């Protein structure tokens, strides 16, 4: 394949897709961290009485925050998939 075939538009779309992949990874890590805190850490600390009951009430907010991050991650993943239409311009026969 001739490297001159890649125009600046194609490079821009590839760059944007890669940025969206990295954003997706960070959003998923944020979701996992918050979900783990709400689902495992807070109840464990509450059962051993190492945190006050006020912290246990914040558990619902941490769940809401975690699932909102998951929603943003899903939207980022969809945007990344839409950005990858550049592959059909580079390799048209592979995706037929």
Secondary structure as GFF3:
##gff-version 3
##sequence-region A 1 96
A	DSSP	three_ten_helix	3	5	.	.	.	ID=ss1
A	DSSP	alpha_helix	8	36	.	.	.	ID=ss2
A	DSSP	pi_helix	37	41	.	.	.	ID=ss3
A	DSSP	alpha_helix	42	47	.	.	.	ID=ss4
A	DSSP	alpha_helix	53	57	.	.	.	ID=ss5
A	DSSP	alpha_helix	59	83	.	.	.	ID=ss6
A	DSSP	alpha_helix	86	90	.	.	.	ID=ss7
###
